Amino acid sequence: MKIKDMEIFLDLLNTKSPTHTANNFDVTQSSISIVIKNIEHNLGGILFERLGKKLLPTPKALYLGKIWMKIVQEYYKSLKDIHDENILLGEIKIAATQSIVEHFLGPILFDFKSNFPKIKIHFQTENSKECLNLLKSGHIEFALIETKLNPTLLEYEDLQMQFWHKDELIVVTSDKKLSEKEFFIDELLNKKWILREVGSGLRDKFLNEIGAISKQLDIFLELDRMTALKEIILQKNAISVFSKKSIERELQNKSLYEIKLKNINLERNFYALKRKNYNFNRALEKFELFLKNYKI
């Protein structure tokens, strides 16, 4: 049964005149008669009885009209919904590194979900290496990572990477005296360094930036949770590396202090990563645009 046939039937139920219905649909009166006869044949019963120049709906027609009116209304509502940005449907599968999740992504996901409540978000927190593996295996469609990948690897894996956001790392301590002057990194080798686990983009950025001296760095402890790492730095005489945004409050209330390093640049970039040829996902496309335009 075609939606247009239902519409013709419903219009005829209202006008009770094949002539008027034919005019409303810009077709011939015989076309209207054929549609109604086909419906009556399929249903096995008469829907209209002629009363002079008008048609009189049978009880079956009136009952059918109530049902088909809802069907036609739902049909057009579904078409409207498909093109309505505010009720965009679908789901997205994404992953991001812990630093990005804890200090940047939470409000973004909240605001995106507020704008598009019908989109289901499947989300994972992993390090950059695992985000890459999940993307390659097809378990996720989109990742936000802290590490810039080699162009050869991207080409080989058929991946696409784009710059998303800039971040600044700082070396931090609870010892105020260490914040009163600048240091060369080798002057701090005797301190108790606590770093993120192997595979962390934050850790990789720091060790790569200090270069060959990293081989002399005696890492006292490794932790895979930023909150636990922060608590130790707050309570113990140790130092670590954080995203500046993650400890803004502690810097302001002077419970933690930045140790300034000479000749070391700890700015880093965050990147969005996805497969070049993935199945088109309108919900993911909308999330990418939202993420690009979001003011952090």
VOVOTOR-474268 format. One line per 4 residues: number of its first residue (from 0); their letters; for each residue x, y, z of N, C-alpha, C, O. Coordinates in steps of 0.2 Angstrom, whole numbers, plus 5000, padded with zeros to 4 digits. Layout:
! VOVOTOR-474268
NUM	A	X:Y:Z:X:Y:Z:X:Y:Z:X:Y:Z ~ ... $
! end
This chain:
! VOVOTOR-474268
0	MKIK	5004:4994:5000:5000:5000:5000:5004:5006:5000:5009:5007:5004 ~ 5003:5011:4995:5007:5017:4995:5004:5022:4999:4998:5023:5000 ~ 5009:5026:5002:5007:5032:5006:5002:5037:5002:4997:5039:5005 ~ 5003:5038:4996:4999:5042:4992:4992:5039:4991:4987:5043:4991 $
4	DMEI	4991:5033:4991:4985:5029:4990:4981:5031:4997:4975:5032:4997 ~ 4985:5030:5002:4981:5032:5009:4979:5039:5009:4974:5040:5012 ~ 4983:5043:5007:4982:5050:5007:4975:5052:5003:4971:5056:5004 ~ 4975:5049:4997:4969:5049:4992:4963:5047:4996:4958:5050:4996 $
8	FLDL	4963:5041:4999:4958:5038:5003:4956:5043:5008:4950:5044:5009 ~ 4960:5046:5012:4959:5050:5018:4956:5057:5015:4951:5060:5018 ~ 4958:5059:5010:4955:5065:5007:4948:5064:5004:4944:5068:5006 ~ 4947:5058:5001:4940:5057:4999:4936:5056:5005:4930:5058:5005 $
12	LNTK	4938:5053:5010:4934:5053:5017:4932:5059:5019:4927:5060:5022 ~ 4936:5064:5018:4935:5071:5020:4930:5075:5015:4925:5078:5017 ~ 4932:5074:5009:4928:5078:5004:4921:5075:5002:4916:5078:5000 ~ 4921:5068:5002:4916:5064:5000:4914:5065:4992:4908:5064:4990 $
16	SPTH	4919:5068:4989:4918:5069:4982:4924:5067:4978:4929:5070:4978 ~ 4924:5062:4973:4929:5061:4969:4932:5066:4965:4938:5067:4963 ~ 4927:5071:4963:4929:5077:4959:4934:5081:4963:4939:5083:4960 ~ 4932:5083:4969:4936:5087:4973:4943:5084:4975:4948:5088:4975 $
20	TANN	4943:5078:4976:4949:5074:4978:4954:5074:4972:4960:5075:4973 ~ 4951:5073:4966:4955:5073:4960:4958:5080:4959:4964:5080:4957 ~ 4954:5085:4960:4957:5092:4960:4963:5093:4965:4968:5096:4963 ~ 4962:5090:4971:4966:5091:4976:4973:5088:4974:4978:5090:4976 $
24	FDVT	4973:5082:4971:4979:5079:4969:4981:5080:4962:4986:5077:4960 ~ 4977:5084:4958:4979:5086:4951:4979:5079:4947:4984:5078:4943 ~ 4974:5075:4948:4974:5069:4944:4967:5068:4941:4962:5073:4943 ~ 4965:5064:4937:4959:5063:4934:4954:5059:4939:4957:5056:4944 $
28	QSSI	4948:5060:4938:4943:5057:4943:4943:5049:4942:4942:5046:4947 ~ 4945:5047:4936:4945:5040:4935:4951:5037:4939:4951:5031:4942 ~ 4956:5041:4940:4962:5038:4944:4960:5037:4951:4962:5033:4954 ~ 4956:5042:4954:4954:5041:4961:4950:5035:4961:4950:5032:4966 $
32	SIVI	4945:5034:4957:4941:5028:4957:4945:5022:4957:4943:5017:4960 ~ 4950:5021:4953:4954:5015:4952:4958:5014:4959:4958:5008:4961 ~ 4960:5020:4962:4964:5019:4969:4959:5016:4974:4961:5011:4977 ~ 4953:5019:4974:4948:5016:4979:4946:5009:4978:4945:5005:4982 $
36	KNIE	4945:5007:4971:4943:5000:4970:4949:4996:4971:4947:4990:4974 ~ 4955:4998:4970:4960:4993:4972:4961:4992:4980:4962:4987:4982 ~ 4960:4997:4984:4960:4997:4991:4954:4992:4993:4955:4988:4997 ~ 4948:4993:4990:4942:4989:4992:4943:4982:4990:4941:4977:4994 $
40	HNLG	4947:4981:4985:4948:4974:4982:4953:4970:4987:4952:4965:4989 ~ 4958:4974:4990:4963:4972:4994:4960:4970:5001:4962:4966:5005 ~ 4955:4974:5003:4952:4974:5010:4946:4969:5010:4944:4967:5015 ~ 4944:4968:5004:4938:4963:5003:4931:4966:5006:4928:4963:5009 $
44	GILF	4930:4973:5004:4924:4976:5006:4923:4983:5003:4928:4986:5001 ~ 4917:4985:5003:4915:4992:5001:4917:4997:5006:4915:4996:5012 ~ 4920:5002:5004:4922:5008:5008:4917:5014:5007:4917:5018:5012 ~ 4914:5015:5001:4910:5021:5000:4904:5018:4997:4904:5014:4992 $
48	ERLG	4898:5021:4999:4892:5020:4995:4890:5027:4992:4890:5032:4996 ~ 4887:5027:4986:4885:5033:4983:4878:5036:4985:4874:5032:4986 ~ 4878:5042:4987:4872:5045:4989:4871:5052:4985:4873:5057:4987 ~ 4868:5051:4979:4867:5057:4975:4874:5058:4972:4877:5053:4969 $
52	KKLL	4876:5064:4972:4883:5066:4969:4889:5065:4975:4895:5066:4973 ~ 4887:5063:4981:4892:5062:4986:4893:5055:4987:4888:5051:4986 ~ 4898:5053:4991:4900:5047:4993:4899:5046:5001:4900:5051:5004 ~ 4896:5041:5003:4895:5040:5010:4899:5035:5013:4899:5029:5010 $
56	PTPK	4904:5037:5017:4909:5032:5020:4905:5026:5024:4901:5028:5028 ~ 4907:5020:5023:4905:5015:5027:4908:5014:5034:4913:5018:5035 ~ 4905:5011:5039:4909:5010:5045:4916:5008:5045:4920:5010:5048 ~ 4917:5003:5040:4924:5001:5039:4928:5006:5036:4934:5007:5039 $
60	ALYL	4926:5011:5032:4930:5016:5030:4932:5021:5035:4937:5023:5036 ~ 4927:5022:5040:4928:5027:5045:4933:5024:5050:4937:5028:5053 ~ 4933:5018:5051:4937:5014:5056:4944:5014:5053:4949:5016:5056 ~ 4945:5013:5046:4951:5013:5043:4954:5020:5042:4960:5021:5043 $
64	GKIW	4950:5025:5042:4952:5032:5042:4956:5034:5048:4961:5037:5048 ~ 4954:5032:5054:4957:5033:5060:4964:5030:5060:4969:5033:5063 ~ 4965:5024:5058:4971:5021:5058:4976:5024:5053:4982:5025:5055 ~ 4973:5025:5047:4978:5027:5042:4980:5034:5043:4985:5036:5041 $
68	MKIV	4976:5038:5046:4978:5045:5048:4984:5045:5052:4988:5049:5051 ~ 4984:5041:5057:4990:5040:5061:4996:5038:5057:5002:5040:5059 ~ 4995:5033:5053:5001:5031:5049:5004:5036:5045:5010:5037:5044 ~ 4999:5040:5041:5002:5045:5037:5005:5051:5041:5010:5053:5039 $
72	QEYY	5002:5052:5046:5005:5058:5051:5012:5055:5053:5017:5059:5053 ~ 5013:5049:5055:5019:5046:5058:5024:5046:5052:5030:5047:5053 ~ 5022:5045:5046:5026:5044:5040:5030:5051:5039:5036:5052:5038 ~ 5025:5056:5039:5028:5063:5037:5032:5066:5043:5037:5070:5042 $
76	KSLK	5030:5064:5049:5034:5066:5055:5041:5063:5055:5046:5066:5056 ~ 5042:5056:5052:5048:5053:5052:5052:5056:5047:5058:5057:5048 ~ 5049:5059:5041:5053:5062:5036:5056:5069:5039:5062:5071:5038 ~ 5052:5072:5043:5054:5079:5046:5059:5077:5051:5064:5081:5051 $
80	DIHD	5059:5072:5055:5064:5070:5060:5071:5069:5057:5076:5071:5060 ~ 5071:5065:5051:5077:5064:5048:5081:5070:5046:5087:5070:5046 ~ 5077:5075:5044:5080:5081:5042:5081:5087:5048:5083:5092:5046 ~ 5078:5085:5053:5078:5090:5059:5085:5089:5063:5086:5083:5066 $
84	ENIL	5089:5094:5063:5095:5093:5067:5095:5092:5074:5099:5089:5077 ~ 5089:5095:5077:5088:5094:5084:5086:5087:5086:5087:5086:5092 ~ 5084:5083:5082:5082:5076:5084:5086:5071:5079:5083:5066:5077 ~ 5092:5073:5078:5096:5069:5074:5097:5062:5077:5099:5062:5083 $
88	LGEI	5096:5057:5074:5097:5050:5076:5104:5047:5075:5107:5049:5071 ~ 5105:5041:5078:5111:5037:5077:5115:5036:5083:5113:5038:5088 ~ 5121:5034:5082:5126:5032:5087:5133:5034:5085:5135:5033:5079 ~ 5138:5035:5089:5145:5036:5088:5149:5032:5093:5147:5032:5099 $
92	KIAA	5154:5029:5090:5159:5026:5094:5166:5029:5094:5169:5029:5089 ~ 5168:5032:5100:5174:5036:5100:5178:5034:5107:5175:5031:5111 ~ 5184:5036:5106:5189:5035:5112:5193:5041:5112:5194:5044:5107 ~ 5196:5042:5118:5201:5047:5119:5205:5046:5125:5204:5041:5129 $
96	TQSI	5211:5049:5125:5216:5048:5131:5213:5051:5137:5209:5055:5137 ~ 5216:5049:5142:5214:5051:5149:5214:5058:5150:5210:5061:5153 ~ 5220:5061:5148:5221:5069:5149:5215:5073:5145:5212:5077:5148 ~ 5214:5070:5139:5209:5074:5135:5202:5073:5139:5198:5078:5139 $
100	VEHF	5201:5067:5141:5194:5065:5144:5193:5069:5150:5188:5072:5151 ~ 5198:5069:5155:5197:5072:5161:5197:5080:5161:5194:5083:5165 ~ 5200:5083:5156:5201:5090:5157:5198:5094:5151:5198:5100:5151 ~ 5196:5090:5146:5193:5094:5140:5186:5091:5137:5182:5095:5136 $
104	LGPI	5186:5085:5137:5181:5082:5133:5174:5081:5137:5169:5081:5134 ~ 5174:5081:5144:5168:5080:5147:5162:5085:5146:5157:5083:5144 ~ 5164:5092:5146:5159:5097:5144:5157:5097:5137:5151:5098:5135 ~ 5162:5095:5133:5160:5094:5126:5155:5089:5124:5150:5090:5121 $
108	LFDF	5156:5083:5127:5151:5077:5127:5144:5079:5130:5139:5078:5127 ~ 5144:5083:5135:5138:5085:5139:5134:5090:5134:5128:5089:5133 ~ 5137:5095:5132:5134:5100:5127:5132:5097:5121:5126:5098:5118 ~ 5136:5092:5118:5134:5089:5112:5127:5085:5113:5123:5085:5109 $
112	KSNF	5127:5081:5119:5121:5077:5120:5115:5081:5122:5110:5079:5120 ~ 5116:5087:5125:5111:5091:5126:5108:5094:5119:5102:5095:5119 ~ 5112:5095:5114:5110:5097:5108:5107:5092:5104:5102:5093:5100 ~ 5109:5086:5104:5107:5080:5100:5106:5074:5105:5109:5069:5105 $
116	PKIK	5100:5074:5109:5099:5069:5114:5097:5062:5111:5098:5057:5115 ~ 5095:5062:5105:5094:5055:5102:5100:5051:5100:5099:5046:5098 ~ 5106:5055:5099:5112:5051:5097:5115:5048:5103:5116:5050:5109 ~ 5116:5041:5102:5119:5037:5108:5127:5037:5107:5129:5036:5101 $
120	IHFQ	5130:5039:5112:5137:5039:5112:5140:5033:5116:5139:5032:5122 ~ 5145:5029:5112:5149:5024:5115:5156:5027:5116:5159:5028:5111 ~ 5158:5027:5122:5164:5030:5124:5169:5026:5128:5167:5022:5132 ~ 5176:5026:5126:5181:5023:5130:5187:5028:5131:5188:5032:5127 $
124	TENS	5190:5027:5137:5196:5030:5139:5202:5026:5138:5202:5021:5142 ~ 5207:5027:5134:5212:5023:5133:5218:5028:5132:5218:5034:5130 ~ 5224:5025:5132:5230:5028:5130:5231:5029:5122:5227:5026:5119 ~ 5235:5033:5120:5235:5034:5112:5236:5028:5108:5233:5027:5103 $
128	KECL	5241:5024:5111:5242:5017:5107:5236:5013:5106:5234:5010:5101 ~ 5232:5012:5112:5226:5008:5112:5221:5011:5108:5217:5008:5105 ~ 5220:5018:5108:5215:5021:5104:5216:5020:5096:5212:5018:5093 ~ 5223:5020:5094:5225:5018:5088:5223:5011:5086:5220:5009:5081 $
132	NLLK	5224:5006:5091:5222:4999:5090:5215:4998:5089:5212:4994:5085 ~ 5211:5002:5093:5203:5001:5093:5201:5004:5086:5196:5001:5083 ~ 5204:5009:5084:5202:5012:5077:5203:5007:5072:5199:5006:5067 ~ 5209:5004:5072:5211:5000:5066:5207:4993:5066:5206:4991:5061 $
136	SGHI	5205:4991:5072:5201:4985:5072:5193:4986:5071:5190:4981:5071 ~ 5192:4993:5071:5185:4994:5069:5180:4995:5075:5174:4995:5075 ~ 5183:4994:5081:5179:4995:5087:5177:5002:5089:5172:5003:5092 ~ 5180:5007:5086:5178:5014:5087:5178:5017:5080:5182:5014:5075 $
140	EFAL	5175:5023:5079:5175:5026:5073:5180:5033:5073:5182:5035:5068 ~ 5181:5035:5079:5184:5041:5080:5188:5042:5086:5186:5039:5091 ~ 5194:5045:5086:5198:5045:5092:5201:5052:5093:5203:5055:5088 ~ 5203:5054:5099:5206:5060:5101:5212:5058:5105:5212:5055:5110 $
144	IETK	5218:5059:5102:5224:5057:5105:5229:5063:5106:5229:5068:5104 ~ 5235:5061:5110:5240:5066:5112:5246:5065:5108:5251:5069:5108 ~ 5247:5060:5103:5253:5059:5100:5252:5060:5092:5247:5058:5089 ~ 5257:5063:5089:5256:5064:5082:5259:5058:5079:5265:5056:5080 $
148	LNPT	5256:5055:5074:5258:5048:5071:5262:5050:5065:5261:5055:5062 ~ 5266:5045:5064:5270:5045:5058:5266:5045:5051:5262:5041:5051 ~ 5267:5050:5047:5263:5050:5040:5263:5043:5037:5258:5041:5033 ~ 5269:5040:5037:5270:5033:5034:5265:5028:5037:5262:5024:5033 $
152	LLEY	5264:5028:5043:5260:5024:5047:5253:5026:5045:5248:5021:5044 ~ 5251:5032:5045:5244:5034:5043:5242:5032:5036:5237:5030:5035 ~ 5247:5032:5032:5246:5030:5025:5245:5023:5024:5240:5020:5021 ~ 5249:5019:5028:5249:5012:5028:5242:5009:5031:5239:5005:5028 $
156	EDLQ	5240:5012:5036:5234:5010:5040:5228:5014:5037:5222:5012:5039 ~ 5229:5018:5032:5223:5021:5029:5219:5025:5034:5213:5025:5034 ~ 5223:5029:5038:5220:5034:5043:5221:5041:5041:5225:5043:5037 ~ 5217:5045:5044:5217:5052:5043:5217:5056:5050:5214:5054:5054 $
160	MQFW	5222:5060:5050:5224:5064:5057:5223:5071:5055:5226:5074:5050 ~ 5220:5075:5060:5219:5082:5060:5221:5085:5066:5219:5082:5072 ~ 5224:5091:5066:5225:5095:5073:5218:5097:5076:5214:5099:5072 ~ 5218:5096:5082:5212:5098:5086:5213:5104:5091:5209:5109:5090 $
164	HKDE	5217:5103:5095:5218:5108:5101:5225:5108:5103:5229:5103:5103 ~ 5227:5114:5105:5234:5115:5108:5234:5114:5116:5229:5117:5119 ~ 5239:5111:5119:5239:5111:5126:5246:5112:5128:5251:5112:5124 ~ 5247:5114:5135:5254:5115:5138:5255:5111:5144:5251:5111:5148 $
168	LIVV	5261:5108:5144:5263:5104:5149:5268:5108:5154:5271:5112:5151 ~ 5267:5106:5160:5272:5110:5165:5274:5105:5170:5271:5100:5172 ~ 5280:5106:5172:5283:5102:5178:5281:5105:5184:5281:5111:5185 ~ 5279:5101:5189:5275:5103:5195:5278:5100:5201:5280:5094:5201 $
172	TSDK	5278:5104:5207:5280:5101:5213:5275:5105:5219:5272:5110:5217 ~ 5276:5102:5225:5272:5106:5230:5278:5110:5234:5276:5113:5239 ~ 5284:5109:5232:5289:5113:5235:5290:5120:5232:5292:5121:5227 ~ 5288:5125:5236:5288:5132:5233:5295:5134:5231:5296:5138:5227 $
176	KLSE	5300:5132:5235:5307:5134:5233:5309:5132:5226:5313:5136:5223 ~ 5307:5127:5224:5309:5125:5217:5306:5129:5212:5308:5129:5206 ~ 5301:5133:5213:5297:5138:5209:5301:5144:5208:5298:5149:5204 ~ 5306:5145:5212:5309:5152:5213:5314:5153:5208:5317:5159:5208 $
180	KEFF	5316:5148:5204:5321:5150:5199:5320:5145:5193:5316:5140:5194 ~ 5324:5146:5188:5324:5141:5182:5329:5136:5182:5334:5137:5185 ~ 5328:5130:5180:5332:5124:5180:5334:5122:5173:5329:5122:5169 ~ 5340:5119:5172:5341:5114:5167:5339:5108:5169:5339:5106:5175 $
184	IDEL	5336:5103:5165:5333:5097:5167:5338:5093:5171:5336:5089:5175 ~ 5345:5093:5169:5349:5089:5173:5350:5091:5180:5353:5087:5184 ~ 5348:5097:5182:5349:5099:5189:5343:5096:5193:5343:5096:5199 ~ 5338:5092:5190:5333:5089:5193:5333:5082:5193:5328:5079:5195 $
188	LNKK	5338:5079:5191:5338:5072:5190:5338:5068:5197:5336:5062:5197 ~ 5340:5072:5202:5341:5068:5209:5334:5069:5212:5333:5066:5218 ~ 5329:5072:5209:5322:5072:5212:5318:5065:5211:5320:5061:5206 ~ 5313:5065:5215:5309:5059:5214:5303:5060:5209:5299:5064:5210 $
192	WILR	5305:5058:5203:5300:5059:5197:5295:5053:5197:5296:5047:5197 ~ 5288:5056:5196:5283:5051:5196:5279:5053:5189:5277:5059:5188 ~ 5279:5048:5185:5276:5049:5178:5270:5044:5176:5269:5040:5180 ~ 5267:5046:5171:5262:5042:5168:5265:5035:5166:5271:5035:5165 $
196	EVGS	5260:5030:5164:5263:5024:5162:5265:5024:5155:5264:5029:5151 ~ 5269:5019:5153:5272:5018:5146:5266:5018:5141:5261:5015:5142 ~ 5266:5022:5136:5261:5023:5131:5257:5029:5132:5253:5031:5127 ~ 5258:5033:5137:5254:5039:5138:5257:5044:5134:5263:5045:5133 $
200	GLRD	5253:5048:5131:5255:5053:5126:5259:5059:5130:5264:5062:5128 ~ 5256:5060:5136:5260:5065:5140:5267:5063:5142:5271:5067:5142 ~ 5268:5057:5144:5274:5055:5146:5279:5055:5140:5285:5057:5140 ~ 5276:5053:5134:5280:5052:5128:5283:5059:5126:5288:5060:5124 $
204	KFLN	5278:5064:5126:5280:5071:5124:5286:5074:5129:5290:5077:5126 ~ 5285:5073:5135:5290:5075:5140:5297:5072:5139:5302:5075:5138 ~ 5297:5065:5138:5303:5062:5137:5306:5063:5131:5313:5064:5130 ~ 5302:5064:5126:5305:5066:5119:5308:5073:5119:5313:5074:5116 $
208	EIGA	5305:5077:5123:5307:5084:5123:5314:5085:5127:5318:5089:5125 ~ 5315:5081:5132:5321:5082:5136:5327:5078:5132:5333:5078:5134 ~ 5325:5074:5127:5330:5071:5123:5334:5065:5127:5331:5061:5130 ~ 5341:5065:5125:5345:5060:5128:5345:5060:5135:5347:5054:5138 $
212	ISKQ	5344:5065:5138:5344:5066:5146:5339:5061:5149:5340:5059:5155 ~ 5334:5059:5145:5329:5055:5148:5331:5048:5150:5328:5045:5154 ~ 5337:5046:5147:5340:5039:5149:5343:5040:5156:5344:5035:5159 ~ 5344:5046:5158:5347:5046:5165:5342:5048:5170:5343:5048:5176 $
216	LDIF	5336:5049:5168:5330:5050:5172:5328:5044:5176:5326:5039:5173 ~ 5329:5044:5182:5327:5038:5187:5320:5039:5189:5318:5043:5193 ~ 5315:5036:5185:5308:5037:5187:5306:5033:5193:5307:5027:5193 ~ 5305:5036:5198:5303:5033:5205:5297:5029:5205:5297:5024:5208 $
220	LELD	5292:5032:5201:5285:5028:5202:5281:5030:5195:5282:5035:5192 ~ 5278:5025:5193:5273:5026:5187:5266:5024:5189:5264:5019:5192 ~ 5261:5029:5187:5254:5028:5188:5250:5029:5182:5252:5033:5178 ~ 5245:5026:5182:5240:5026:5176:5234:5031:5177:5230:5031:5173 $
224	RMTA	5234:5034:5183:5228:5038:5184:5231:5045:5186:5235:5046:5191 ~ 5228:5050:5183:5231:5057:5184:5229:5059:5191:5232:5063:5195 ~ 5223:5057:5193:5221:5059:5200:5225:5057:5206:5227:5060:5210 ~ 5227:5050:5205:5232:5047:5210:5238:5051:5210:5242:5052:5215 $
228	LKEI	5241:5052:5204:5247:5055:5203:5247:5062:5206:5252:5064:5209 ~ 5242:5066:5205:5241:5073:5208:5241:5072:5215:5244:5077:5219 ~ 5238:5068:5218:5237:5067:5226:5244:5066:5229:5246:5069:5234 ~ 5248:5062:5225:5255:5061:5228:5259:5067:5228:5263:5068:5232 $
232	ILQK	5259:5071:5222:5263:5077:5221:5261:5082:5226:5265:5086:5229 ~ 5254:5082:5228:5252:5087:5233:5255:5085:5240:5256:5089:5244 ~ 5255:5078:5241:5257:5076:5248:5264:5075:5249:5267:5075:5255 ~ 5268:5073:5244:5275:5071:5245:5280:5076:5241:5278:5080:5237 $
236	NAIS	5286:5075:5243:5291:5079:5240:5293:5076:5233:5299:5073:5233 ~ 5289:5076:5228:5291:5073:5222:5289:5078:5216:5286:5083:5218 ~ 5290:5077:5210:5289:5081:5205:5286:5077:5199:5287:5071:5198 ~ 5282:5080:5195:5279:5076:5189:5277:5081:5184:5278:5087:5184 $
240	VFSK	5274:5079:5178:5272:5083:5173:5265:5082:5172:5262:5077:5172 ~ 5261:5088:5171:5254:5089:5170:5252:5093:5164:5256:5097:5162 ~ 5246:5092:5162:5243:5097:5158:5242:5103:5162:5239:5102:5168 ~ 5244:5109:5160:5243:5115:5164:5235:5116:5166:5233:5118:5171 $
244	KSIE	5231:5114:5161:5224:5115:5162:5221:5110:5168:5216:5112:5171 ~ 5225:5105:5169:5222:5100:5174:5224:5102:5181:5221:5099:5186 ~ 5228:5107:5182:5230:5109:5189:5229:5116:5190:5233:5119:5194 ~ 5225:5120:5186:5224:5127:5186:5222:5129:5193:5224:5134:5196 $
248	RELQ	5217:5125:5196:5215:5127:5203:5221:5126:5208:5221:5131:5213 ~ 5225:5121:5208:5230:5120:5212:5236:5126:5212:5239:5128:5217 ~ 5237:5128:5205:5241:5133:5204:5239:5140:5207:5242:5144:5210 ~ 5232:5141:5207:5229:5147:5209:5229:5147:5217:5231:5152:5220 $
252	NKSL	5228:5142:5220:5228:5142:5227:5234:5140:5230:5235:5140:5236 ~ 5239:5139:5226:5246:5139:5228:5248:5132:5232:5252:5132:5237 ~ 5244:5127:5230:5246:5121:5233:5251:5117:5229:5254:5112:5231 ~ 5251:5119:5223:5256:5116:5218:5260:5122:5215:5257:5127:5214 $
256	YEIK	5266:5121:5213:5270:5126:5209:5273:5124:5203:5275:5118:5203 ~ 5274:5128:5198:5277:5126:5192:5285:5127:5193:5287:5132:5196 ~ 5288:5122:5190:5296:5122:5190:5297:5124:5183:5296:5120:5178 ~ 5300:5130:5182:5302:5132:5176:5308:5129:5173:5313:5129:5177 $
260	LKNI	5308:5126:5167:5314:5123:5164:5317:5127:5158:5313:5131:5155 ~ 5323:5127:5158:5327:5131:5153:5327:5127:5146:5329:5121:5146 ~ 5326:5130:5141:5327:5127:5134:5323:5121:5132:5325:5117:5128 ~ 5317:5121:5136:5313:5115:5134:5306:5118:5133:5303:5122:5137 $
264	NLER	5303:5116:5127:5296:5118:5125:5291:5112:5126:5292:5107:5123 ~ 5287:5113:5131:5282:5107:5132:5275:5109:5130:5270:5106:5132 ~ 5274:5113:5125:5268:5113:5121:5267:5107:5117:5272:5104:5114 ~ 5261:5105:5117:5259:5099:5113:5252:5100:5109:5248:5105:5111 $
268	NFYA	5251:5096:5104:5245:5096:5101:5241:5090:5102:5243:5085:5103 ~ 5234:5091:5102:5230:5085:5102:5227:5084:5095:5226:5089:5091 ~ 5226:5078:5093:5224:5076:5086:5217:5072:5086:5216:5068:5090 ~ 5214:5073:5081:5208:5069:5079:5210:5064:5074:5213:5066:5069 $
272	LKRK	5208:5058:5075:5210:5052:5071:5204:5048:5069:5200:5046:5073 ~ 5204:5046:5062:5198:5042:5060:5201:5038:5054:5206:5040:5051 ~ 5197:5033:5052:5199:5030:5045:5197:5034:5040:5192:5038:5040 ~ 5201:5034:5034:5199:5038:5028:5193:5036:5025:5188:5040:5023 $
276	NYNF	5192:5029:5024:5186:5027:5021:5181:5023:5026:5182:5017:5026 ~ 5177:5026:5030:5173:5023:5035:5166:5024:5032:5164:5029:5028 ~ 5161:5020:5034:5154:5020:5032:5152:5027:5035:5153:5029:5040 ~ 5148:5030:5030:5146:5037:5032:5141:5037:5038:5136:5033:5038 $
280	NRAL	5142:5041:5043:5139:5041:5049:5137:5049:5050:5141:5053:5052 ~ 5131:5051:5049:5129:5058:5049:5130:5060:5057:5131:5066:5058 ~ 5128:5056:5062:5129:5058:5069:5137:5059:5070:5138:5064:5073 ~ 5141:5055:5067:5148:5056:5068:5150:5063:5065:5154:5067:5068 $
284	EKFE	5148:5064:5059:5149:5070:5055:5147:5076:5059:5151:5081:5059 ~ 5141:5076:5062:5139:5081:5066:5143:5082:5073:5145:5088:5075 ~ 5146:5077:5076:5150:5077:5081:5157:5080:5080:5159:5085:5083 ~ 5160:5079:5074:5166:5082:5072:5165:5089:5071:5170:5093:5073 $
288	LFLK	5160:5091:5068:5159:5098:5067:5158:5102:5073:5160:5107:5074 ~ 5154:5099:5078:5153:5102:5085:5160:5102:5088:5161:5108:5091 ~ 5164:5097:5088:5170:5097:5091:5175:5103:5088:5178:5106:5092 ~ 5175:5103:5082:5179:5108:5078:5177:5116:5080:5181:5120:5081 $
292	NYKI	5171:5117:5081:5168:5124:5083:5168:5125:5090:5166:5131:5092 ~ 5169:5120:5095:5168:5121:5102:5173:5125:5105:5179:5125:5103 ~ 5171:5130:5109:5176:5135:5112:5178:5132:5119:5174:5132:5123 ~ 5184:5131:5119:5187:5128:5126:5190:5133:5130:5192:5132:5136 $
! end
